[in-house]
Amino acid sequence: MRSNVFLAMVILVLVISLLPGAIAGITSAADLNAPVTPDPQLFAISTGENMLLPGLPGTGNIITAYTSTDPATATKTKSLLVEQLLQGNEEFRKNVFNKDPERYQGLAQGQSPGILWIGCSDSRADPERITSSSPGEIFVTRNVGNIVSSHDWSLFAVVEYSINYLKVEEIVVVGHSDCGAIKAMDADLQDPYLTPWLNDAREAKTRVDARMLTPETPEEEKERSHQIERENVRLQVEHLMTYPSVRLAIDEGRIGVHGLYYDLETGSLSQVI
């Protein structure tokens, strides 16, 4: 009996709380055709101001809003660096593209790269440049620290697409010397986005420190950094092998997986795995 009374009270409370919304939801045909006006409180934008998210009573959810920049205004601003890119493209069209138009027209119809390159975003480690590869030969994805994460949907999509649709034959995970991501991870940099991202590389540092003595000279410290960078390549290959599509393709003999390391000082690319 008590349980029934309690249930009835709960239902009554819910009906009372939902009644205003239900009444507000009854609109006329004219109202339905009227333009929708966003709630200014919900969509208000202010610099550094915290506000409660309306429409969710009792939740206490807080969002931080930031000043919005008009895209039209931003795109009208001239940039010397962007102009440099455009000028470089003109030189490419004149000296490269127009001298072999049939090749580039063929590439415009499709691609069939043989390799998927998973590398670091570092501006000094350009895949095509350091391997003397031509357009259409390498399918490339790059991120900070050449991380292969279990929660990176972008990388999942790249891997799936390259294996199942582009039919690549090899996947390479490529690290490099003087990697800023590894330095940040090693220094335990506290950053709201970078720090959790680099957690997927932290095991590389643990492995190296377990087998090496504490460095006492700049040369030893440099060697330790190189070891962590190379170990990170091995670690990310291990992560890659957990991807179901990769495991299946390997088991069926459709792809090979390798780890490479690029030395900025010597320009050499060597195999780690």
C-alpha positions in Angstrom: 0.0 0.0 0.0 2.8 2.4 0.9 4.6 1.7 -2.3 1.5 2.5 -4.3 1.1 5.8 -2.5 4.8 6.7 -3.0 4.5 5.8 -6.8 1.4 8.0 -7.1 3.2 10.9 -5.4 6.2 10.5 -7.8 3.9 10.6 -10.8 2.1 13.6 -9.5 5.3 15.5 -9.1 6.4 14.6 -12.6 3.0 15.8 -14.1 3.2 19.1 -12.2 6.8 19.7 -13.4 6.0 18.9 -17.0 2.7 20.7 -17.2 4.0 24.2 -18.0 6.1 22.8 -20.8 3.1 20.9 -22.2 0.9 24.0 -22.1 3.7 26.1 -23.8 4.0 23.5 -26.5 0.4 23.9 -27.6 0.7 26.4 -30.5 -1.5 27.6 -33.2 -0.9 27.0 -36.9 0.2 30.6 -37.3 2.8 30.1 -34.5 4.1 27.0 -36.3 4.8 29.1 -39.5 6.4 31.9 -37.6 10.2 32.2 -37.7 12.1 30.7 -34.8 14.0 33.2 -32.7 16.9 31.7 -30.7 16.8 32.3 -26.9 19.4 35.1 -26.4 20.2 33.7 -23.0 21.0 30.3 -24.5 23.1 31.6 -27.4 24.6 34.7 -25.7 28.3 35.1 -26.3 30.5 37.0 -23.9 34.2 37.0 -23.1 35.2 35.1 -20.0 31.7 34.9 -18.7 30.2 31.7 -17.1 26.5 31.2 -17.3 24.0 28.5 -16.4 22.7 26.5 -19.3 18.9 27.4 -19.5 16.3 24.7 -20.0 17.9 22.3 -17.6 16.5 23.2 -14.2 18.3 21.7 -11.3 21.3 20.5 -13.3 23.6 23.4 -12.5 25.5 22.8 -15.7 27.9 25.7 -16.5 29.3 26.6 -19.9 31.9 29.1 -20.7 31.2 31.4 -23.7 33.8 33.1 -25.8 33.8 36.1 -28.1 33.0 35.2 -31.7 34.9 36.5 -34.6 33.0 37.3 -37.8 34.4 34.8 -40.4 33.9 37.4 -43.1 36.0 39.9 -41.3 38.8 37.4 -40.6 39.0 36.2 -44.2 39.3 39.7 -45.5 42.5 40.3 -43.5 45.5 39.9 -45.8 48.3 37.6 -44.6 51.8 37.6 -45.9 52.1 33.9 -45.1 49.0 33.0 -47.0 50.2 35.1 -49.9 53.4 33.2 -49.8 51.4 29.9 -50.1 49.5 31.3 -53.1 52.7 32.5 -54.8 54.3 29.1 -54.2 51.3 27.4 -55.8 51.8 29.6 -58.9 55.4 28.5 -59.1 54.3 24.9 -58.7 51.8 25.2 -61.5 54.4 26.9 -63.8 57.4 24.7 -63.1 55.8 21.3 -62.2 52.1 21.0 -63.0 52.1 22.5 -66.5 55.2 20.5 -67.5 53.4 17.2 -66.9 49.7 17.9 -67.1 48.7 14.4 -68.1 50.1 13.0 -64.9 48.1 15.4 -62.7 45.0 15.0 -64.8 45.3 11.3 -64.1 45.6 12.0 -60.4 42.5 14.2 -60.6 40.5 11.0 -61.5 41.6 9.0 -58.4 44.4 7.7 -56.2 46.0 4.4 -55.4 48.7 5.0 -52.8 50.6 1.9 -51.7 51.5 3.2 -48.2 49.6 4.7 -45.3 51.9 7.1 -43.4 51.0 7.8 -39.7 53.4 10.6 -38.7 54.0 13.6 -36.5 52.7 17.0 -37.4 56.1 18.5 -37.0 56.8 20.9 -39.9 60.3 19.5 -40.4 59.3 16.0 -41.1 57.3 16.3 -44.4 56.7 12.7 -45.7 56.9 13.4 -49.4 60.0 15.6 -49.1 62.1 13.3 -47.0 61.2 10.2 -49.1 61.3 11.8 -52.5 57.8 10.6 -53.1 55.5 11.9 -55.8 51.8 12.9 -55.4 49.5 9.9 -55.2 52.1 7.5 -53.7 51.6 8.1 -49.9 48.3 8.4 -48.0 49.2 10.6 -45.0 47.7 11.3 -41.6 49.7 13.3 -39.0 49.1 14.4 -35.4 51.1 15.7 -32.5 53.5 12.9 -31.5 52.5 10.4 -34.2 50.1 8.9 -31.6 47.9 5.9 -32.5 45.1 6.3 -30.0 42.2 4.0 -29.1 39.8 7.0 -29.0 40.8 8.9 -32.1 37.9 8.5 -34.5 39.7 10.5 -37.2 42.5 8.0 -37.2 40.1 5.0 -37.1 38.5 6.4 -40.3 41.8 7.0 -42.0 42.9 3.4 -41.3 39.6 1.9 -42.3 39.5 3.9 -45.5 43.1 3.2 -46.5 42.9 -0.6 -45.9 39.4 -1.4 -47.2 39.0 1.2 -50.0 42.4 2.4 -51.1 43.9 -1.1 -50.6 47.3 0.1 -49.3 49.9 -2.6 -48.9 51.9 -1.1 -46.0 51.3 1.0 -43.0 54.2 2.9 -41.4 54.3 4.7 -38.1 57.0 7.4 -38.2 58.6 9.2 -35.4 61.5 11.7 -35.5 64.2 13.3 -33.5 63.8 16.5 -31.4 60.1 15.8 -31.1 58.3 18.5 -29.2 55.5 16.2 -28.2 57.9 13.8 -26.5 59.6 16.7 -24.8 56.3 18.0 -23.5 55.3 14.5 -22.3 58.7 13.9 -20.6 58.4 17.3 -18.8 54.9 16.5 -17.6 53.5 19.6 -19.2 50.1 20.5 -17.8 47.9 21.4 -20.6 44.1 20.8 -20.8 44.3 19.2 -24.3 47.9 18.2 -24.9 48.5 16.4 -21.7 45.7 13.8 -21.9 46.5 13.3 -25.6 50.1 12.5 -24.8 49.1 9.9 -22.2 49.1 7.4 -25.0 52.9 7.9 -25.3 53.8 7.9 -21.6 54.5 4.1 -21.6 57.5 4.8 -23.9 59.1 7.0 -21.3 58.5 4.4 -18.6 60.1 1.6 -20.7 63.2 3.6 -21.5 63.8 4.9 -17.9 63.5 1.3 -16.7 66.4 0.2 -18.8 68.6 3.3 -18.8 70.6 4.9 -16.1 69.8 8.5 -15.2 71.6 10.7 -17.8 74.4 12.8 -16.4 75.7 14.7 -19.5 74.0 16.5 -22.3 75.0 13.7 -24.7 73.3 11.1 -22.4 70.2 13.2 -22.1 70.0 13.5 -25.9 70.4 9.8 -26.3 67.6 9.2 -23.7 65.3 11.5 -25.8 66.2 9.6 -29.0 65.4 6.3 -27.2 62.0 7.6 -26.0 61.2 8.8 -29.5 62.1 5.4 -31.0 60.3 3.5 -28.2 57.2 5.6 -28.9 57.2 4.4 -32.5 57.2 0.8 -31.2 54.5 1.6 -28.7 52.2 3.2 -31.3 52.7 0.2 -33.6 51.5 -1.9 -30.7 48.4 0.3 -30.4 47.8 0.1 -34.2 47.8 -3.7 -34.0 44.8 -3.6 -31.7 42.7 -2.0 -34.5 40.4 -4.8 -35.7 40.7 -3.9 -39.3 44.5 -3.9 -39.1 44.5 -7.3 -37.3 42.2 -8.8 -40.0 44.3 -7.4 -42.9 47.5 -8.7 -41.4 46.0 -12.2 -40.7 44.8 -12.3 -44.4 48.2 -11.1 -45.6 46.9 -7.9 -47.2 49.1 -5.4 -45.4 52.4 -5.1 -43.5 53.0 -2.8 -40.5 56.4 -1.1 -39.8 57.9 1.6 -37.6 60.3 4.2 -38.9 62.4 7.0 -37.4 63.6 10.2 -39.0 66.8 11.9 -37.8 66.5 15.7 -38.4 70.3 16.2 -38.0 71.3 13.6 -40.6 68.3 13.5 -42.8 68.2 9.7 -42.5 65.1 7.5 -42.3 65.7 4.2 -40.6 63.5 1.2 -39.7 62.7 0.6 -36.0 60.4 -2.3 -36.5 
